[in-house]
Amino acid sequence: MKTYPHNFEQKTGFDEIRRLLTDYCNSPLGIHFVTSLSFSDDYNWILNQLDQADEMILILSNESAFPSQDYFDLTEDRKSVV
């Protein structure tokens, strides 16, 4: 999807949010996912993403020892599935 104007993400600060999010990534695959994000006006996609965020918040608030390290880089495995 083309967004108008061409520098929409810079004007709205979306590019800065994306950059800040990469600081929280624990693996190269997470960084790849975040850097591939772009602005969307697709209502159903946004709802799906919000549902996933709510689910993660629920997991983090209910699990006392959710792992935050020792993630495996599954980039190569992901390529063989796609």
Secondary structure, DSSP 4 states (H G I P E B T S, - for coil): ---SSTTHHHHHTHHHHHHHHHTT-SSHHHHHHHHH------HHHHHHHHHHHHHHHHHHHH-TT---S-----HHHHHHH-
